[in-house]
Amino acid sequence: MKKWISRLLIIIIGVPLLLVLVAGAAFLISNRTNGKLESDGETRRYLLYVPQSYDPSTPTPLVICIHGFAQWPAHQLHISGWQELADEQGFIVVCPMGTGFPLRWRAYGAPGSESDPMIEVDFISALIDQLSAEYNIDPQRIYANGLSNGGGMSFALACMLSERIAAVGMVGGAYLLPWEQCKPARPVPAVVFHGTADEIVPYQGGSSGHFNKLFPAIPDFVDRLAEHNGCTGETVTLPANGEVSGIQYTGCAAEVIFYTVHGGGHSWPGGEPIPEWLVGPTTMDIDATQVMWEFFERHPMGEAGE
């Protein structure tokens, strides 16, 4: 009965408005943050997780985990499982909070506008500064990742904060930043995940019907990202695992790997599923968080070729 009511709500009010209502209720019930700072005249908040194994005498990696549109930090931490992996591997996780209602990231606006991505880049840079003052953060091992709008924000960081972000991971990314605004000081290694049945950010690009935006075709976007990262060799097909296939670009100044989830929705592979009626299927054939961490470990800042 609940499923039919949910489907009826989607038909009546549409996915974006439904997301607003769901996010609003959940935000009031379960959102939490434990840190804040001032950036560009705004009070910005974040959720920080420091594992018990943290040793102040040891430089420690920092993973920046960025929520999507209509999500919030605690939710992104929950669905991705970064907290559990931080306990195992001994790194610090921070989940910054976007702005507006529902929460979102200004990841594609024009320079100098109210939605200029540099506003968010300044916030993330200030967040790194604040955490580096409070903890022994290894400046060579600061990584960013995110889902949907958070994936688009991770791409913006690769373009605009490459001197501080060692590598990025992007899931179901909404890549709306114009390429002419992508001028990194160094190419940033990237691992990308996207589902072919994603109805919110379509795999083949175009308008999703849920948002009045024209998204790029994901394979074309990754090809261009690889070109941006200096990849000149042939792609190598990675071993398939169930619904998931992958390719690795070669001859790169900074590595690019692309995983396609066949039949996958707008969700975090291997993570806590978001309701399927809202975002589509969540595959368990690959653990995006584990794969990202292994990718990040291979790519500290300043390694040869970068």
C-alpha positions in Angstrom: 0.0 0.0 0.0 2.8 2.4 0.9 4.5 1.8 -2.4 1.4 2.7 -4.4 0.9 5.9 -2.3 4.6 6.8 -3.0 4.1 6.2 -6.8 0.9 8.3 -6.7 2.8 11.1 -5.0 5.4 11.0 -7.8 2.8 11.2 -10.5 0.9 14.1 -8.7 3.8 16.3 -7.6 6.8 15.1 -9.5 10.2 13.9 -8.3 11.9 17.2 -7.5 9.1 18.4 -5.3 8.8 15.0 -3.7 12.5 15.1 -3.0 12.0 18.5 -1.3 9.3 17.1 1.0 11.2 13.9 1.8 14.4 15.7 2.4 12.7 18.4 4.5 11.1 15.8 6.8 14.2 13.7 7.1 16.4 16.8 7.6 14.4 18.0 10.6 14.4 14.5 12.1 17.9 13.2 11.6 20.3 15.8 10.3 23.3 16.6 12.4 26.5 18.5 12.1 29.3 19.0 14.6 31.4 21.8 13.1 31.0 25.1 11.4 33.1 27.9 9.9 32.7 31.3 8.2 33.3 31.4 4.4 32.5 34.2 1.9 30.2 35.8 4.5 28.2 32.5 5.1 28.1 30.2 8.1 28.9 26.8 6.7 28.5 23.5 8.5 30.0 20.0 8.3 29.9 16.6 9.9 33.3 15.3 11.0 34.2 11.7 11.8 37.5 10.9 13.5 38.2 7.2 14.1 39.4 6.1 17.5 42.6 5.0 16.0 43.6 8.5 15.1 47.2 9.3 16.2 48.0 13.0 16.3 51.7 12.2 15.7 50.9 10.6 12.3 49.9 12.5 9.2 46.4 11.2 8.4 44.5 11.1 5.1 41.3 13.2 4.8 38.3 12.0 2.7 35.7 14.7 1.8 32.3 13.1 1.3 29.8 15.4 -0.6 26.1 14.8 -0.5 23.8 15.2 -3.5 20.8 17.5 -4.1 18.2 17.2 -1.4 20.5 15.1 0.7 22.5 16.0 3.8 25.8 15.1 5.4 24.6 12.4 7.8 22.6 10.7 5.0 25.6 10.6 2.6 27.8 9.2 5.4 25.2 6.5 6.0 24.6 5.4 2.5 28.3 5.4 1.5 29.7 3.7 4.5 32.8 5.9 4.7 32.7 5.9 8.5 33.1 2.1 8.7 36.0 2.1 6.3 37.6 5.0 8.2 37.6 2.8 11.3 39.3 0.0 9.4 41.8 2.1 7.5 42.5 5.0 9.9 41.6 8.1 7.9 39.4 11.1 8.8 36.1 11.7 7.0 34.3 15.1 6.7 30.9 15.6 5.0 30.3 19.3 4.3 26.8 20.7 4.0 25.5 22.5 1.0 23.1 25.5 1.1 19.5 26.3 0.3 16.4 24.2 0.7 16.6 21.5 -0.3 20.4 21.5 0.2 22.5 21.6 -2.9 25.9 22.7 -4.3 26.6 25.7 -6.5 28.6 23.5 -8.9 28.1 25.0 -12.3 27.2 28.8 -12.1 28.9 31.6 -14.0 32.0 33.2 -12.5 31.0 36.2 -10.4 27.3 35.1 -10.1 25.4 34.2 -6.9 25.9 30.5 -7.9 29.6 30.8 -8.8 31.3 27.4 -7.9 34.2 29.3 -6.4 31.9 30.1 -3.4 31.8 26.4 -2.7 35.5 25.9 -3.6 36.4 28.6 -1.1 34.3 26.8 1.6 36.0 23.4 1.0 39.5 25.1 1.0 38.6 26.8 4.3 37.4 23.5 5.7 40.7 21.9 4.8 42.5 24.8 6.5 40.4 24.4 9.7 40.7 20.7 9.9 44.5 20.9 9.2 44.8 23.3 12.1 42.9 20.9 14.4 44.3 17.6 13.2 47.4 16.2 11.6 46.0 16.1 8.1 48.4 14.8 5.4 48.3 17.5 2.7 49.4 14.9 0.1 46.4 12.7 0.8 43.2 14.8 0.7 40.5 13.3 -1.5 37.0 14.3 -2.5 34.0 12.2 -3.6 30.3 12.6 -4.0 26.9 11.5 -5.3 24.9 13.3 -8.0 25.2 17.1 -7.4 28.0 16.1 -5.0 29.7 14.2 -7.8 29.4 17.4 -9.9 30.9 19.3 -6.9 33.8 16.8 -6.8 34.4 17.5 -10.5 34.5 21.2 -9.8 37.1 20.7 -7.0 39.2 18.7 -9.5 39.0 21.7 -11.8 39.4 24.5 -9.3 41.2 23.1 -6.3 43.7 20.7 -7.9 46.5 22.0 -5.8 44.9 20.5 -2.7 42.7 17.6 -3.9 44.9 14.6 -4.7 42.1 12.5 -6.4 38.3 12.4 -6.8 35.6 9.8 -7.0 32.2 10.5 -8.6 28.9 8.5 -8.5 25.9 9.4 -10.6 27.5 12.7 -11.1 25.6 15.8 -12.4 28.4 17.3 -14.5 27.2 20.8 -15.4 30.3 22.8 -15.0 31.3 24.2 -18.4 34.7 22.8 -19.6 36.0 26.3 -20.1 35.8 26.8 -16.3 37.9 23.6 -15.8 41.5 24.9 -15.5 43.3 22.7 -13.0 46.8 23.5 -11.9 47.5 19.7 -12.3 45.4 16.9 -13.7 43.5 15.1 -11.0 43.1 11.3 -11.0 39.4 10.3 -11.1 37.2 7.2 -10.7 33.7 7.4 -12.1 30.6 5.3 -11.5 27.2 5.6 -13.3 24.2 3.5 -13.8 22.6 3.0 -17.3 19.1 3.1 -15.7 19.7 6.4 -13.9 16.5 8.4 -14.6 17.7 11.5 -12.6 21.1 12.0 -14.4 20.6 10.0 -17.6 23.5 7.8 -18.7 23.0 8.9 -22.3 22.6 12.6 -21.4 19.9 15.1 -22.1 17.1 16.3 -19.8 16.0 13.9 -17.2 12.5 15.2 -17.0 13.0 15.7 -13.3 15.3 18.7 -13.6 15.4 21.4 -16.3 19.1 20.8 -17.1 20.8 19.2 -20.1 23.2 16.7 -18.8 26.2 15.4 -20.9 26.2 11.8 -22.0 28.3 10.1 -19.4 30.6 8.1 -21.7 31.3 11.3 -23.6 32.0 13.2 -20.4 34.5 10.6 -19.2 36.2 10.5 -22.6 36.7 14.3 -22.3 37.8 14.0 -18.7 40.4 11.5 -19.8 41.5 13.8 -22.6 41.8 16.6 -20.0 44.0 14.2 -17.9 46.3 13.7 -20.8 45.3 10.1 -21.6 46.6 9.1 -25.0 46.5 5.3 -25.0 43.8 2.8 -25.7 41.3 1.9 -23.0 41.7 -1.3 -21.2 38.6 -3.4 -20.4 38.5 -4.3 -16.7 37.1 -7.7 -15.5 33.3 -7.5 -15.3 31.5 -8.4 -12.1 27.8 -9.1 -12.4 26.1 -5.9 -13.5 29.3 -3.9 -13.5 31.8 -3.4 -16.3 34.8 -1.0 -16.3 37.4 0.6 -18.5 40.8 2.1 -17.6 42.3 4.8 -19.7 46.0 4.5 -20.4 48.9 6.8 -21.2 47.5 9.4 -18.7 49.1 12.2 -16.8 46.5 11.3 -14.2 44.6 8.0 -14.1 40.9 7.8 -15.1 38.7 4.7 -14.5 35.1 4.4 -15.5 32.6 1.9 -14.1 29.3 1.3 -15.8 26.5 -0.2 -13.7 24.2 -1.9 -16.2 20.6 -1.5 -15.0 21.9 0.6 -12.1 20.0 3.6 -10.8 20.9 6.9 -9.2 22.4 5.3 -6.1 25.7 4.4 -4.4 26.9 1.0 -5.6 27.5 -1.3 -2.7 26.1 1.2 -0.2 22.9 1.5 1.8 20.1 1.5 -0.9 17.9 4.6 -1.3 14.3 3.5 -1.9 14.2 2.0 -5.4 10.9 3.7 -6.3 12.8 7.0 -5.9 16.2 6.4 -7.5 16.1 3.0 -9.1 18.1 -0.2 -8.3 21.3 -0.2 -6.2 23.8 -2.8 -7.2 25.8 -4.9 -4.7 28.2 -6.1 -7.4 30.8 -3.5 -6.6 31.5 -1.5 -3.5 32.1 2.1 -4.7 33.5 3.2 -1.3 36.1 0.4 -1.1 37.1 0.8 -4.8 37.4 4.6 -4.3 39.6 4.2 -1.3 41.9 1.7 -3.1 42.1 4.2 -6.0 42.8 7.1 -3.6 45.6 5.1 -1.9 47.3 4.7 -5.2 47.2 8.5 -5.9 48.7 10.7 -3.2 49.5 14.2 -4.3 52.9 14.7 -6.0 53.4 11.1 -7.3 55.4 10.6 -10.4 53.5 11.7 -13.5 51.3 14.1 -11.6 
